[in-house]
């Protein structure tokens, strides 16, 4: 792993420049780096990898484990992280958060297909957040507890981009403040950075380059920096956590669950009590992370993180696709679902702040950018890879091929008993 100074954004950028000059000093320009990227980023033990040996199979129902999950949720011991910084670049329709059923229907029609059911005109991101609140409310009802008390204990962290952040923050505040107090609704803005070019023999940030995000691995490193997490009062005034204050705040949470808003199964199953219960058990055994893996779809295999066993370091690992030189999607049996649990999140983030993540360089628009991945946390903390007894392939909104699935998921969501009434009660 590269050593990074993660005290602040400024120290991170200084580290980025230093890493570029150490690792890419032999390349005269971005074009040479682009041509050599597969070799630069290749996983060092790639030729030794074998099938994973310690993937746990989580049964579909375990009463005791589920009770632990319910208890953690009711007591407010889970921090819910929602990554809403992504742009629908492959769909060409701006932030995924604001994609509506109407937009999806129009895109489907352009491909010669149709979807005739009437759907609630709710954007994808709002559907994502409402679903979690709806299921927590139902859990409180099931247990005979006042749902407003339970919901007021919840804490959410919503990660947004600089470009769409203000609109998302405004929307989330309007939707959530009736149930979650302002000090319990946290935000973080993922910045975009200039690219690096070779200048006077050194890699330097180039003012002429376009700004790009540094991938989802940067998000978890950013959380460990000073004054990155904030909440807003009803008047819009922001209060920022210092580095030490945020890590101290995390001490009261037993699990930080990281969700991606493009997961379509989530729209009818946001509250995964089985995995939360498992997290409660593993946290007591020294685990820092749980990663869900699922089988690749043999009929439509996709690239993604590969779960494999590395006999050289004697552990199962998750390796990002751009480090898999020569691998094809069909070669990847177990994929990372991008659904991660961080157990004892304060301890995990302290480790991340100290060790950092691997920094893979990529070339975009003729400039160098770094693309660390969140899954690489598995290399620096004790990690359990788990799958389900009846695991299904990824079902998420990635491209035009997923539009019909997205509309069908929204339809199932709208048909849940009382869901639309619940949403209307928050949005009047």
C-alpha positions as semicolon CSV with decimal commas, in nm:
position;residue;x (nm);y (nm);z (nm)
1;X;0,000;0,000;0,000
2;X;0,112;0,357;-0,063
3;X;0,161;0,579;0,236
4;X;-0,076;0,873;0,216
5;X;-0,114;1,175;0,439
6;X;-0,489;1,179;0,496
7;X;-0,513;1,461;0,748
8;X;-0,670;1,699;0,495
9;X;-0,753;1,740;0,127
10;X;-0,439;1,950;0,084
11;X;-0,214;1,683;0,237
12;X;-0,383;1,418;0,023
13;X;-0,307;1,611;-0,295
14;X;0,055;1,655;-0,195
15;X;0,072;1,279;-0,143
16;X;-0,085;1,216;-0,484
17;X;0,181;1,425;-0,654
18;X;0,456;1,251;-0,458
19;X;0,323;0,903;-0,545
20;X;0,302;0,996;-0,913
21;X;0,663;1,112;-0,922
22;X;0,787;0,799;-0,741
23;X;0,584;0,538;-0,928
24;X;0,559;0,704;-1,269
25;X;0,894;0,878;-1,283
26;X;1,013;0,656;-1,569
27;X;0,730;0,763;-1,801
28;X;0,771;1,078;-2,005
29;X;0,401;1,155;-2,056
30;X;0,044;1,037;-1,993
31;X;0,037;0,845;-2,320
32;X;0,319;0,620;-2,203
33;X;0,139;0,563;-1,873
34;X;-0,182;0,475;-2,058
35;X;-0,003;0,216;-2,270
36;X;0,156;0,060;-1,961
37;X;-0,145;0,093;-1,728
38;X;-0,228;-0,281;-1,719
39;X;0,127;-0,362;-1,611
40;X;0,149;-0,072;-1,364
41;X;-0,169;-0,175;-1,185
42;X;-0,151;-0,553;-1,215
43;X;-0,202;-0,743;-0,890
44;X;0,144;-0,874;-0,794
45;X;0,031;-1,230;-0,715
46;X;-0,212;-1,258;-1,006
47;X;-0,067;-1,582;-1,147
48;X;-0,099;-1,757;-0,811
49;X;-0,468;-1,686;-0,746
50;X;-0,706;-1,973;-0,677
51;X;-1,074;-2,013;-0,595
52;X;-1,165;-1,851;-0,259
53;X;-1,161;-2,094;0,033
54;X;-1,328;-1,908;0,318
55;X;-1,643;-1,752;0,168
56;X;-1,915;-1,788;0,432
57;X;-2,263;-1,890;0,321
58;X;-2,526;-1,696;0,510
59;X;-2,849;-1,887;0,551
60;X;-3,162;-1,703;0,438
61;X;-3,308;-1,696;0,787
62;X;-3,155;-1,728;1,131
63;X;-3,379;-1,616;1,417
64;X;-3,106;-1,529;1,665
65;X;-2,898;-1,339;1,410
66;X;-3,201;-1,147;1,289
67;X;-3,290;-1,051;1,647
68;X;-2,942;-0,903;1,686
69;X;-2,995;-0,705;1,366
70;X;-3,329;-0,572;1,485
71;X;-3,183;-0,469;1,820
72;X;-2,897;-0,280;1,651
73;X;-3,135;-0,091;1,424
74;X;-3,384;-0,005;1,697
75;X;-3,107;0,123;1,925
76;X;-2,952;0,336;1,648
77;X;-2,622;0,143;1,644
78;X;-2,598;0,135;1,263
79;X;-2,468;0,427;1,056
80;X;-2,632;0,428;0,713
81;X;-2,402;0,553;0,438
82;X;-2,552;0,632;0,096
83;X;-2,321;0,712;-0,196
84;X;-2,506;0,948;-0,425
85;X;-2,206;1,112;-0,592
86;X;-2,222;0,905;-0,912
87;X;-2,325;1,045;-1,246
88;X;-2,524;0,831;-1,490
89;X;-2,249;0,862;-1,748
90;X;-2,345;0,545;-1,939
91;X;-2,708;0,658;-1,940
92;X;-2,628;1,018;-2,034
93;X;-2,886;1,168;-1,797
94;X;-2,693;1,343;-1,521
95;X;-2,690;1,236;-1,156
96;X;-2,843;0,895;-1,087
97;X;-3,006;1,042;-0,778
98;X;-3,245;1,246;-0,994
99;X;-3,336;0,985;-1,256
100;X;-3,717;0,958;-1,269
101;X;-3,947;0,682;-1,395
102;X;-4,053;0,919;-1,673
103;X;-3,693;0,954;-1,794
104;X;-3,646;0,578;-1,786
105;X;-3,968;0,520;-1,981
106;X;-3,857;0,769;-2,244
107;X;-3,518;0,602;-2,277
108;X;-3,688;0,262;-2,301
109;X;-3,914;0,395;-2,576
110;X;-3,614;0,520;-2,771
111;X;-3,499;0,159;-2,780
112;X;-3,830;0,043;-2,922
113;X;-3,977;-0,094;-2,597
114;X;-4,248;0,028;-2,364
115;X;-4,355;0,012;-1,998
116;X;-4,719;0,098;-1,943
117;X;-4,766;0,084;-1,565
118;X;-4,820;0,412;-1,381
119;X;-4,546;0,479;-1,126
120;X;-4,512;0,731;-0,847
121;X;-4,305;1,019;-0,998
122;X;-4,020;0,977;-0,750
123;X;-3,652;1,006;-0,838
124;X;-3,424;0,705;-0,781
125;X;-3,230;0,864;-0,495
126;X;-3,541;0,966;-0,307
127;X;-3,687;0,618;-0,353
128;X;-3,366;0,478;-0,209
129;X;-3,380;0,687;0,108
130;X;-3,757;0,655;0,158
131;X;-3,733;0,275;0,137
132;X;-3,498;0,252;0,433
133;X;-3,716;0,480;0,647
134;X;-4,028;0,288;0,544
135;X;-3,875;-0,044;0,650
136;X;-3,744;0,094;0,979
137;X;-4,090;0,231;1,053
138;X;-4,241;-0,110;0,979
139;X;-3,986;-0,276;1,207
140;X;-4,081;-0,040;1,491
141;X;-4,450;-0,125;1,437
142;X;-4,367;-0,496;1,440
143;X;-4,193;-0,458;1,777
144;X;-4,460;-0,231;1,925
145;X;-4,225;0,068;1,953
146;X;-4,302;0,428;1,863
147;X;-4,159;0,464;1,508
148;X;-4,079;0,833;1,554
149;X;-3,855;0,750;1,849
150;X;-3,675;0,481;1,650
151;X;-3,632;0,697;1,340
152;X;-3,502;0,990;1,547
153;X;-3,214;0,766;1,665
154;X;-3,097;0,691;1,312
155;X;-2,792;0,858;1,159
156;X;-2,733;0,886;0,786
157;X;-2,430;0,995;0,586
158;X;-2,511;1,101;0,230
159;X;-2,211;1,141;-0,002
160;X;-2,266;1,386;-0,289
161;X;-2,061;1,538;-0,569
162;X;-1,966;1,905;-0,595
163;X;-2,177;1,950;-0,907
164;X;-2,506;1,800;-0,795
165;X;-2,445;1,821;-0,420
166;X;-2,642;2,139;-0,338
167;X;-2,958;2,009;-0,507
168;X;-2,929;1,664;-0,347
169;X;-2,865;1,811;-0,002
170;X;-3,167;2,040;-0,034
171;X;-3,387;1,749;-0,146
172;X;-3,268;1,512;0,127
173;X;-3,318;1,774;0,397
174;X;-3,672;1,847;0,281
175;X;-3,758;1,477;0,279
176;X;-3,581;1,360;0,595
177;X;-3,609;1,638;0,854
178;X;-3,960;1,535;0,956
179;X;-3,820;1,207;1,088
180;X;-3,445;1,249;1,143
181;X;-3,317;1,553;1,336
182;X;-3,080;1,787;1,146
183;X;-2,782;1,683;1,360
184;X;-2,843;1,321;1,258
185;X;-2,834;1,380;0,884
186;X;-2,473;1,410;0,775
187;X;-2,329;1,501;0,436
188;X;-1,993;1,480;0,265
189;X;-1,904;1,640;-0,068
190;X;-1,669;1,434;-0,284
191;X;-1,447;1,678;-0,471
192;X;-1,316;1,640;-0,824
193;X;-0,945;1,698;-0,886
194;X;-0,726;1,827;-1,166
195;X;-0,521;1,579;-1,364
196;X;-0,144;1,546;-1,363
197;X;0,083;1,612;-1,658
198;X;0,460;1,597;-1,700
199;X;0,609;1,946;-1,653
200;X;0,982;2,023;-1,631
201;X;1,054;1,658;-1,560
202;X;0,795;1,619;-1,281
203;X;0,430;1,524;-1,256
204;X;0,230;1,834;-1,159
205;X;-0,139;1,921;-1,136
206;X;-0,226;2,087;-1,467
207;X;-0,470;2,383;-1,460
208;X;-0,564;2,301;-1,820
209;X;-0,694;1,956;-1,730
210;X;-1,061;1,876;-1,660
211;X;-1,154;1,777;-1,306
212;X;-1,249;1,417;-1,232
213;X;-1,347;1,223;-0,919
214;X;-1,091;0,991;-0,758
215;X;-1,330;0,694;-0,744
216;X;-1,514;0,542;-0,447
217;X;-1,199;0,443;-0,259
218;X;-1,129;0,809;-0,208
219;X;-1,467;0,846;-0,033
220;X;-1,373;0,620;0,257
221;X;-1,033;0,788;0,290
222;X;-1,197;1,131;0,278
223;X;-1,412;1,039;0,578
224;X;-1,096;1,020;0,788
225;X;-0,986;1,377;0,700
226;X;-1,048;1,696;0,892
227;X;-1,374;1,890;0,840
228;X;-1,525;1,673;0,566
229;X;-1,845;1,557;0,737
230;X;-2,110;1,816;0,818
231;X;-2,475;1,867;0,900
232;X;-2,700;2,164;0,837
233;X;-2,958;2,331;1,055
234;X;-3,298;2,417;0,912
235;X;-3,162;2,756;0,805
236;X;-2,891;2,592;0,593
237;X;-2,594;2,676;0,817
238;X;-2,330;2,400;0,810
239;X;-2,149;2,257;1,112
240;X;-1,837;2,053;1,034
241;X;-1,685;1,771;1,238
242;X;-1,315;1,795;1,312
243;X;-1,116;1,482;1,231
244;X;-1,101;1,376;1,596
245;X;-1,465;1,465;1,668
246;X;-1,598;1,253;1,382
247;X;-1,388;0,951;1,476
248;X;-1,505;0,992;1,836
249;X;-1,867;1,014;1,717
250;X;-1,824;0,681;1,536
251;X;-1,734;0,504;1,861
252;X;-2,106;0,460;1,939
253;X;-2,175;0,268;1,614
254;X;-2,124;-0,106;1,577
255;X;-2,172;-0,114;1,200
256;X;-2,144;0,131;0,911
257;X;-2,337;-0,001;0,612
258;X;-2,238;0,140;0,275
259;X;-2,514;0,140;0,012
260;X;-2,503;0,234;-0,355
261;X;-2,824;0,398;-0,477
262;X;-2,820;0,208;-0,807
263;X;-2,891;-0,132;-0,644
264;X;-3,242;-0,223;-0,763
265;X;-3,307;-0,507;-0,518
266;X;-3,271;-0,250;-0,242
267;X;-3,596;-0,083;-0,355
268;X;-3,792;-0,361;-0,186
269;X;-3,527;-0,484;0,058
270;X;-3,328;-0,202;0,217
271;X;-3,314;-0,333;0,571
272;X;-3,093;-0,643;0,562
273;X;-3,136;-0,764;0,919
274;X;-2,950;-1,090;0,854
275;X;-2,625;-0,922;0,749
276;X;-2,654;-0,657;1,023
277;X;-2,699;-0,932;1,280
278;X;-2,396;-1,113;1,139
279;X;-2,201;-0,788;1,168
280;X;-2,289;-0,769;1,537
281;X;-2,147;-1,118;1,589
282;X;-1,830;-1,064;1,386
283;X;-1,751;-0,729;1,544
284;X;-1,692;-0,915;1,870
285;X;-1,444;-1,144;1,693
286;X;-1,212;-0,873;1,565
287;X;-1,344;-0,839;1,211
288;X;-1,330;-0,493;1,056
289;X;-1,519;-0,553;0,733
290;X;-1,781;-0,772;0,569
291;X;-1,808;-0,785;0,191
292;X;-2,091;-0,956;0,009
293;X;-1,995;-1,155;-0,300
294;X;-2,235;-1,292;-0,558
295;X;-2,203;-1,520;-0,860
296;X;-2,142;-1,362;-1,196
297;X;-2,422;-1,403;-1,446
298;X;-2,296;-1,670;-1,691
299;X;-2,536;-1,548;-1,960
300;X;-2,429;-1,186;-1,926
301;X;-2,101;-1,177;-1,729
302;X;-1,980;-0,837;-1,619
303;X;-1,646;-0,707;-1,502
304;X;-1,601;-0,622;-1,137
305;X;-1,407;-0,707;-0,826
306;X;-1,277;-1,066;-0,818
307;X;-1,293;-1,264;-0,495
308;X;-1,007;-1,516;-0,492
309;X;-0,760;-1,688;-0,261
310;X;-0,404;-1,561;-0,261
311;X;-0,185;-1,848;-0,133
312;X;0,118;-1,621;-0,106
313;X;-0,038;-1,399;0,160
314;X;-0,258;-1,691;0,276
315;X;-0,597;-1,520;0,266
316;X;-0,901;-1,460;0,051
317;X;-0,891;-1,119;-0,117
318;X;-1,104;-0,890;-0,330
319;X;-0,920;-0,752;-0,635
320;X;-1,055;-0,473;-0,853
321;X;-1,107;-0,548;-1,222
322;X;-0,841;-0,311;-1,359
323;X;-0,575;-0,505;-1,164
324;X;-0,672;-0,830;-1,337
325;X;-0,459;-0,820;-1,649
326;X;-0,578;-1,084;-1,895
327;X;-0,897;-1,171;-1,705
328;X;-1,226;-1,160;-1,893
329;X;-1,568;-1,113;-1,725
330;X;-1,642;-1,483;-1,784
331;X;-1,331;-1,566;-1,576
332;X;-1,475;-1,393;-1,268
333;X;-1,686;-1,636;-1,068
334;X;-1,750;-1,431;-0,754
335;X;-1,816;-1,058;-0,787
336;X;-1,815;-0,784;-0,526
337;X;-2,176;-0,669;-0,482
338;X;-2,057;-0,327;-0,358
339;X;-2,251;-0,379;-0,035
340;X;-2,005;-0,343;0,250
341;X;-2,024;-0,343;0,628
342;X;-1,756;-0,173;0,837
343;X;-1,755;-0,326;1,183
344;X;-1,632;-0,096;1,459
345;X;-1,616;0,185;1,200
346;X;-1,410;0,413;1,426
347;X;-1,129;0,155;1,443
348;X;-1,149;0,079;1,071
349;X;-1,131;0,445;0,970
350;X;-0,833;0,501;1,200
351;X;-0,654;0,214;1,024
352;X;-0,743;0,359;0,683
353;X;-0,615;0,701;0,787
354;X;-0,286;0,549;0,897
355;X;-0,226;0,307;0,606
356;X;-0,421;0,449;0,312
357;X;-0,529;0,246;0,009
358;X;-0,352;0,138;-0,308
359;X;-0,347;0,427;-0,557
360;X;-0,387;0,302;-0,916
361;X;-0,320;0,564;-1,187
362;X;-0,545;0,587;-1,492
363;X;-0,547;0,822;-1,790
364;X;-0,853;1,032;-1,869
365;X;-0,863;1,306;-2,132
366;X;-0,485;1,282;-2,166
367;X;-0,404;1,338;-1,797
368;X;-0,323;1,118;-1,496
369;X;-0,584;1,061;-1,225
370;X;-0,583;0,815;-0,936
371;X;-0,867;0,571;-0,884
372;X;-0,848;0,402;-0,540
373;X;-1,123;0,150;-0,470
374;X;-1,326;0,101;-0,155
375;X;-1,292;-0,277;-0,169
376;X;-0,917;-0,254;-0,106
377;X;-0,998;-0,200;0,261
378;X;-1,002;-0,582;0,272
379;X;-0,622;-0,577;0,252
380;X;-0,576;-0,373;0,570
381;X;-0,843;-0,509;0,805
382;X;-0,972;-0,855;0,893
383;X;-1,247;-0,921;0,638
384;X;-1,521;-1,178;0,600
385;X;-1,645;-1,249;0,248
386;X;-1,996;-1,386;0,253
387;X;-2,260;-1,493;0,008
388;X;-2,617;-1,613;0,047
389;X;-2,758;-1,960;0,012
390;X;-2,968;-1,848;-0,285
391;X;-2,739;-1,569;-0,410
392;X;-2,849;-1,387;-0,725
393;X;-2,644;-1,188;-0,978
394;X;-2,616;-0,809;-0,944
395;X;-2,934;-0,622;-1,028
396;X;-2,844;-0,255;-1,059
397;X;-2,900;0,041;-1,289
398;X;-2,580;0,063;-1,491
399;X;-2,679;0,102;-1,856
400;X;-2,965;0,096;-2,105
401;X;-2,985;-0,283;-2,063
402;X;-3,100;-0,232;-1,703
403;X;-3,380;0,020;-1,764
404;X;-3,665;-0,232;-1,778
405;X;-3,539;-0,397;-1,457
406;X;-3,528;-0,056;-1,290
407;X;-3,890;0,022;-1,386
408;X;-4,005;-0,319;-1,268
409;X;-3,825;-0,266;-0,934
410;X;-3,994;0,073;-0,895
411;X;-4,330;-0,088;-0,968
412;X;-4,273;-0,352;-0,698
413;X;-4,174;-0,076;-0,458
414;X;-4,489;0,125;-0,525
415;X;-4,705;-0,183;-0,462
416;X;-4,570;-0,236;-0,109
417;X;-4,852;-0,194;0,145
418;X;-4,862;0,166;0,260
419;X;-4,542;0,276;0,084
420;X;-4,696;0,551;-0,129
421;X;-4,904;0,676;0,164
422;X;-4,589;0,687;0,379
423;X;-4,402;0,889;0,115
424;X;-4,691;1,128;0,061
425;X;-4,698;1,194;0,435
426;X;-4,336;1,316;0,417
427;X;-4,355;1,513;0,093
428;X;-4,668;1,724;0,137
